[in-house]
Amino acid sequence: MSDRAPIEERLRAALEARGRLINAHDLSPGRPPTGRAWGTRRIRRVLTVAGAAAAAAAAAVVLLLSSTTSDHSRPAPPARQSNSTVVPSPTAPPPVPSAVPSVPSTP
């Protein structure tokens, strides 16, 4: 012990003395907090869990409703073809209106 510095000797002696003051009762867990803060923490925890559960349920409902829509899951059927082929008949062009309005003649 003679090779140590005097400050180190004093520090070791102080730490050993402090360590002898601690007993098994000091090492036991402390009492839980009481009062308003303990209830507030519990309420916040319950509300957080309830909010997360509600969000998960809403997401599940949205996913289920969006995946069961029949319009999006089935393609449109092909167009029907009739047994007889219809040939369009030629039509006369519509009459062209005259640029000059006709004036009825008076006798």
Summary of the structure (lengths in Angstrom):
residues: 107
radius of gyration: 47.4
end to end distance: 149.1
largest distance: 150.7
contacts: 120
relative contact order: 0.03
helix: 51%
strand: 0%
